[in-house]
Amino acid sequence: MPRSAVLFDLDGTLADTAPDLGAALNQLLEEEGQAALPLAQLRPHVSGGARALLQLGFGIAPGDPAQPALAERFLAHYARALCVATELFPGVPALLDRLDARGIKWGIVTNKAQRFTLPLVERLGLRSRAACVVSGDTAARPKPHPDPLLLACAQMQVDASRACYVGDDQRDIVAGRAAGMLTIVAAYGYLGGEEHYTAWQADAVIAEPNDLLRLIA
């Protein structure tokens, strides 16, 4: 399945951001007099962003009157420490080096807001290397709509049919399929979604980052 470009989700696919997002939630929980949650319990919800984490920690969903204020405090905590324990998943640095060496363009498409995405990507050493960085508020609609992926392809000057999208959440696969891309599940990631990833109808699954090269080269 040769491809001329690869797009990656950020949280749970390129970078393990769970420790810092979890720390922000636990700080908020402790401020509210509640017990901190273990990272293992937090990890599967990270790809769902602030909404999913607040629902896990406080049992509140969007529409709850307390949600906006808690979300603002959570995001403020995260902004102050968004790359303390976050790091690229094992194998990702080598994968990106190999993509560069083979002249395969790669970029990042995430639902994370740009005010968090850009500084995080910069601190991870990826901003100058990525062919594009599209955040959740960059395109007209975030994933699971295809808009961010199509925007990324336009920025890279690559047809969507010649690109693939790698993600760890069900919305990633839904968006990739809607954009007409090859879709790949990063099974080493957080795997958020209502169904098991084997039911997401992705084109392929990788158990580790290096497996990607065997699919697209």
C-alpha positions in Angstrom: 0.0 0.0 0.0 2.5 2.7 -1.1 1.7 6.2 0.3 3.4 9.5 -0.3 2.3 11.1 3.0 1.5 10.0 6.5 -0.6 12.0 9.0 -0.6 11.2 12.7 -2.9 11.9 15.6 -0.9 13.5 18.4 -2.2 12.3 21.8 -1.8 8.5 22.1 -0.3 8.1 18.6 2.9 10.2 18.4 3.2 11.2 22.0 2.2 9.8 25.4 0.6 12.8 26.9 -1.4 10.9 29.5 1.0 11.7 32.4 0.6 15.5 32.0 -3.1 15.5 31.3 -3.7 13.1 34.2 -1.6 15.4 36.5 -3.8 18.4 35.5 -7.0 16.4 36.3 -5.6 15.1 39.6 -4.6 18.6 40.6 -8.2 19.7 40.0 -9.6 16.8 41.8 -7.4 17.5 44.9 -8.5 21.1 44.8 -12.1 19.9 45.0 -11.3 17.6 47.9 -11.4 14.4 45.9 -8.9 11.6 45.6 -6.5 11.5 42.7 -6.9 8.8 40.1 -4.2 6.4 39.0 -2.7 6.9 35.6 -3.8 3.4 34.4 -7.4 4.5 35.0 -6.9 7.8 33.2 -5.0 6.6 30.2 -7.9 5.1 28.1 -9.8 8.5 28.4 -7.0 10.8 27.3 -7.9 10.8 23.6 -11.3 12.2 24.5 -9.7 15.4 25.8 -10.9 17.6 28.6 -14.6 16.5 28.3 -13.8 12.8 28.7 -11.4 13.4 31.6 -13.8 15.7 33.5 -16.6 13.2 33.0 -14.3 10.5 34.4 -13.1 12.5 37.3 -16.3 14.4 38.3 -19.1 12.4 36.6 -20.1 15.5 34.6 -20.8 15.7 30.9 -21.0 18.7 28.5 -24.2 20.6 29.4 -23.7 20.3 33.1 -23.6 23.8 34.6 -20.4 23.0 36.4 -18.5 21.8 33.3 -17.3 25.1 31.8 -15.7 26.4 35.0 -14.0 23.1 35.7 -12.8 22.8 32.1 -11.3 26.3 32.3 -9.4 25.4 35.5 -8.3 22.0 34.1 -6.9 23.6 30.9 -5.1 26.3 32.9 -3.4 23.6 34.9 -2.5 21.7 31.8 -1.2 24.8 30.0 1.3 25.5 32.8 2.8 22.0 32.6 2.0 20.4 29.2 5.4 18.9 28.5 6.8 17.8 31.9 6.4 14.0 31.6 5.1 13.8 28.0 7.4 12.1 25.6 7.2 10.4 22.2 6.2 6.8 22.2 9.1 4.3 21.9 9.9 3.8 18.3 8.3 7.0 17.1 11.6 9.0 16.8 13.2 6.2 14.7 10.0 6.0 12.5 10.0 9.7 11.8 13.7 9.5 10.9 13.0 6.7 8.4 10.1 8.6 6.9 12.4 11.6 6.4 15.1 9.4 4.9 12.7 8.0 2.4 11.3 11.3 1.4 7.8 10.5 2.8 6.0 13.6 4.0 4.4 13.4 7.4 2.3 15.8 9.5 0.1 16.0 12.6 -3.7 16.3 12.8 -5.1 16.5 16.3 -8.3 17.7 18.0 -6.1 19.4 20.6 -6.6 23.2 20.5 -3.8 25.1 18.7 -2.8 27.0 21.9 -1.7 23.6 23.4 -0.7 21.8 20.2 1.9 24.2 18.9 4.0 24.7 22.1 3.8 20.9 22.8 4.9 20.0 19.2 7.7 22.6 19.6 9.0 21.1 22.9 8.9 17.6 21.4 11.2 18.8 18.6 8.7 18.2 15.8 7.4 21.5 14.7 10.1 22.3 12.3 10.1 18.8 10.9 6.4 18.2 10.3 5.0 19.1 6.9 1.9 20.4 8.6 0.3 20.7 12.0 -3.5 21.0 12.1 -5.2 21.5 15.4 -8.8 21.0 16.5 -9.6 24.6 16.0 -7.7 25.1 12.7 -10.3 23.6 10.4 -14.0 24.4 10.2 -14.9 21.2 12.0 -12.7 18.8 14.1 -12.6 15.1 13.8 -14.6 12.9 13.3 -15.3 15.2 10.4 -12.7 14.9 7.6 -12.1 18.7 7.4 -8.8 18.7 9.3 -7.4 15.8 7.3 -8.3 17.4 4.0 -6.8 20.7 5.1 -3.6 18.9 6.0 -3.4 17.3 2.6 -4.0 20.6 0.9 -1.1 22.1 3.0 1.2 19.3 2.1 0.0 19.3 -1.6 -0.8 15.7 -1.5 -4.0 14.0 -2.7 -5.9 12.3 0.2 -6.0 9.1 -1.7 -2.2 9.0 -1.5 -2.1 9.6 2.2 -2.8 7.5 5.3 -3.9 8.5 8.8 -2.7 6.8 11.9 -4.7 7.2 15.1 -5.6 5.6 18.4 -9.2 6.7 18.7 -12.4 5.7 16.8 -12.9 9.2 15.6 -9.5 9.1 13.9 -10.6 6.2 11.8 -14.0 7.7 11.0 -12.4 10.9 9.9 -9.8 9.1 7.8 -12.3 7.0 6.0 -14.5 10.1 5.3 -11.4 11.8 3.8 -10.7 8.8 1.5 -7.4 7.9 3.2 -5.9 4.7 4.2 -6.7 4.3 7.9 -4.4 2.7 10.5 -5.0 2.0 14.2 -2.1 2.6 16.5 -2.8 -0.3 18.9 -0.1 0.8 21.3 -2.1 4.0 22.0 -5.0 4.8 24.2 -7.7 3.2 22.0 -10.6 5.5 22.9 -14.0 4.8 21.4 -17.3 3.1 22.1 -16.3 -0.1 20.3 -13.2 -2.3 20.4 -10.7 -1.1 17.8 -11.2 -4.3 15.7 -14.7 -3.0 15.0 -13.6 0.4 13.7 -13.2 -0.8 10.1 -9.7 0.5 9.8 -7.6 -0.7 6.9 -4.8 -1.9 9.1 -3.5 -2.1 12.7 0.0 -1.6 13.9 1.3 -2.9 17.2 4.3 -0.6 17.3 5.4 2.5 15.3 7.9 0.6 13.1 5.2 -1.6 11.7 4.0 1.4 9.7 6.9 1.2 7.3 6.0 -2.4 6.3 2.5 -1.1 5.3 3.3 2.0 3.3 6.8 1.6 1.9 
